[in-house]
Amino acid sequence: MIDKIDIKVCRNILIPRFDTFGDIVLLQGFIKALLDLLPDAKFTLLVRDGYDHLSTMFPDQLIWKTTRINPYKGRPGPLEVSLALKELSGNLYDLVLITTYSRTWLDDLVAAKLTSSWRVGIGESADIPDYLARILPDLGIETASCPYDEFVSVEERTRETEKYQILWEKLAGDKRPLPPPELSIPKDADKMAEEVLARLGLTDESYYFCFPAGIANVFLKSWPEEKFAKIIAEIEKKYKLRALVVGHETEKEIIDKVIGLARQKG
């Protein structure tokens, strides 16, 4: 177990996760195991605005909290840091679990702000960025160069779920495998899907899904809209299959562009 804290006495635990949908979904098995281990504790998952749409597919006991801040948009200024601090005020946690290997400035800010909590990160110790360290004193935050109390060492190149397994074993002293991520589909989801498909004139075997966005954090992962449009047009001509182009509301601009280009290509 982690030497300096007994997780079984913790009653209020915060898990910040500022990534996108896929990363949050991969965390589900770890969260489910924690909820089963500590059924009387409060667990709060802190995500960016919009990503709480996943809440209906996660365990009901999990509390969702959102922030308007996107730490992947570059270095913050004093106003952005001040806003983030305001969103964090008024909450007391026994334990903060930073479960992402590549920590953002917002992860570091959460750790720097919540000094009464035991703050655990995965990976290796690292100082907070200089640009953040220069801002904090002016906002009344005095912190050590590394604002974490404990680190659980994991290999950077291992799968996310493997990292969570190591963290789980350190926290709980339990080497049993974590359950795989599993989303619970709401009861009315099938009906909603049928209504959407009927409105679009699609049958079960007449379409496929296309997700051209999903580049909220790492734009290097993106594929040009023109290429998506070309593939969509070719599949429709060759196989008579229509593309159902989908994504999050924050990705609407990319989706609209792909659809427009695909229509131009026939």
N, C-alpha and C positions, 0 to 999 in steps of 0.2 A: 504494500500500500504506500501512497504518498506519506512521507514521514511525519509531516507537521500538521496534518488535519485528518480527522475521522469523518468521512463523508456521511456516515450513518447518523451523525448528530446534526447535520445541516438541515435547515428547514426552509431556506429561501435561496434558490440557485439561479444564476443568470447565465445564459449561453448566448453571447453575441454571434451573429453569423451574417455578414454583409455581402455574401456572394449571391449568385443567381439560383434559379429554381433547382437545377440539377444537383448543385452542391448541398442545398438544403435537404433535398430528398435523400441523398446518401447518408445524411446524419440521422435519419428516422430510426434505424435500428438501435443506435446508441441511445437516443432519447427514450425509446420504448423500454430499454433495459434499465435506465435510471429511474423511470417512473415506476417500474415493477419493484425495483430495489427499495425505493423510498416513497411508498404510496401516500404518505401524509405530508410530504414536502411540496413546496410550490416551485415549479420550474417555469422560468420565463425565457422565451426565445426572442431575442432582439434582432429584427431584420429591417431591411429597407422598405419604404413605402411600396405597396403593391405585392410584395412577396408573401404577405399574410393571406393572400388568396389560397394558399396551400392549407390553411388552418383546418378546413373541413375534412381534409384527408389525413390529418394527424390525430393522435390520441386527444380525446376531449379535455383531459386534465391539463394539457399544456397551455400556458398563457402566452399570448402573442403580443409583442410590443413593437412599434415601428418607429423609424427615424426618417426624416426627410433628407438626411445627409448621404451623399454617395462618395465614399472615400476613394473610389477609383477614378475620380475626375481630376486628379492632380493634387498639388499641395494646397492645404487650406489656408485661408486668411483668418485674422482674429475674429471677424464676425461669424464665420462658419464654425470655428471652434467654440465660440461663446454660445451659439445656438445648440450645438451638440451637448455642451455642458448643461444647458437649461433643460434639455430633454431627459438628461440622466438624473437630475436633482429630485430629491424626495423619495428615493428608493434605497433600501438597505438590503444587502444580500450577504449571506454567510460565505458563499462561494461563487466565484466567477470562472467559467471555463471557456478559454479562448481555444477553439478547436480547429482553427485554420492554420496551416503550416506557414503560409506567406502572410504574416500579419500586416494589417494596414495601419495607417496613422490613427484611424478611429478605434481599432482594437486597443492600441496603446493608450489612447485618451480615456477609454472606458477603465482600463487598469489604473491609470494615473488618478482618475476621479474617485474611484471606489476603494479608497484606502482602508476602510474598515472591513473589507471582504478579503478572503484568502484567494489570491489570483493565480490561476494555473494556466500555463500555456503549453502547447506542444512544439517540438523542435528545439532549437538552441537559443540560449540567451542572447539578446541583442539590445543595444541602447535605443531609446526612442529617437526618431529623426531630429536633427538639429533644428530644422524649421519649426517643429512642434515644440521643442524644448525652449526656444526663444519666446514663444507666444504665451506659454502657460503661466509664468510668474506674474505677468500683467493681468491675468484673469484670476489670480488668487490661488493657483494650484502650484504647490511645491512638491516635487517628486524626485525620486532617485533617478539616475540615468536609465535604469531598467526597472519599470514599475511592476514587475511580477514577483511573486513570492516563490514560485516553484515552476520547474519545467520538466516535462516528460519527453525524453529523447526518442525521436522516431526518424526513420530514413525518409529523406525528401521524396525519393522516387517510388516509394511504395504507394499502393492504392489508398484512397481516402479511408475506406472501410477497414483496412489493415491498421492505419494510424489510430482509428477509433478503438480498435480491439486492444491495442497496447495501452491507450489511455484508460480504457475500462478496467483492464487488469490491474493497473496501478491504483486506480481509485477504489475499486471494489474488492481487490484481492481475489478475483474470480477469473479462472482461465477458461471457463466455458465460452464457446463461440457466441458472439453477439448475433441476434436475429438479423436476417437480411432486411434491407429497407422494404417496407410494404405500405402502400397507400390504401386507405379505406375510401372507396368511391361512395359518395353520398347517394342515398336511396333514390332521389329524384334526378340523378345525373343521366340515367338512361333515357328518361322521358324528355329531358331537355335536349339531349343529343338527337333523338328522333325528330323533334320539332325543327331543329336547325337543318338537318339533312333534308327533311321534307320541303322546307322553305327554299332550299337551294336546288331541289330537284335531283338529289343524289340517292342512289341505291347502294346496297352493301358492296357490290362488286364493280361499281362504276367509277370509283375515285380512289385516290391515295393522298396521304398527308405530305405536305411540304413545309418545313420550318426554315425559312431563309434567314432568320435573324439570330437571336441567341448570342449576340456579341456584345452584351452590355458591359463586360469588364475587359475583354481582350480582343481588340479589333483585328489582331493578326489572325485570329481564328476564322474571320469572315471570308466569304466567297463572294465575288462581285455579283451584283443583282442581275447583270446581263447574262451571266452563266446560268443562274437559276432559271431565268426566263427562257433561255434557249432549250434547256433540258425539259422544262414543262411543255413547251410547244412541240418538241420532238416526241415525247411520250404520248401526247394527245393524238398526234398524227399517226404514229405507228401502232399504238395499242388501244386507241379510243378511250383512254382513261383521263378523267378530269382531275386536276390538282385542287385540293382543298388547302389553300395557303393560310397558315395559322401562326399565331404568335401572341405575345403579351401586348397589352394596349400601349406600352411604352415603345414598342417596336413597329408601330403603325406606319411610320414614314417609310421604313424599309419594305414592309409588306406591300404597301400601296404601289411602290415603285416597281417591285417584281411583277405584280399583277398587270400593271400598265404596260410594261415591256413585253410580257408574255402575250398579251392581246395584240400588240403590234406585230409580233412574229407569227400570228395566226393560230 
